[in-house]
Amino acid sequence: MSDSGSGYTGGGAWRSGGAANFQPHAFDPWLQPELFRGVLTRRVFAFLIDLVVLSIPVILAYVFIAVFGLITLGLGWLLFWLVWPASVIWALIYYGSSLGGRTRLPWACG
């Protein structure tokens, strides 16, 4: 089999110099543990905040549809099937806008 420019020389070394050119990651938790203190606690609280931000509109939608169903004598309860797809779309929009930032969304650039 011939080498077609893949960079592999067959002996376990790469053409770019092998292990001699290996750059370690900029932040190593074993060498710099002070940079990673409290990260787990902050991530747990961030998850709880995300959970609240995602669940409050869904709970409000359920309450609105329940009251609307009472007012319309049960006809409004047919809207309950929309809550699940709407909550998935809401979660995708929320995570997409919060993780993507302003530069990723064309309508959010300003």
Buried (B, 14 or more C-beta within 10 A) or exposed (E): EEEEEEEEEEEEEBEEEEEEEEEEEEEEEEEEEEEEEEEEEEEEEEEEEBEEEBEEEBEEBEEEBEEEBEEEEEEBBEBEEEBEEBBEEBBEEBEEBEEEEEEEEEEEEE
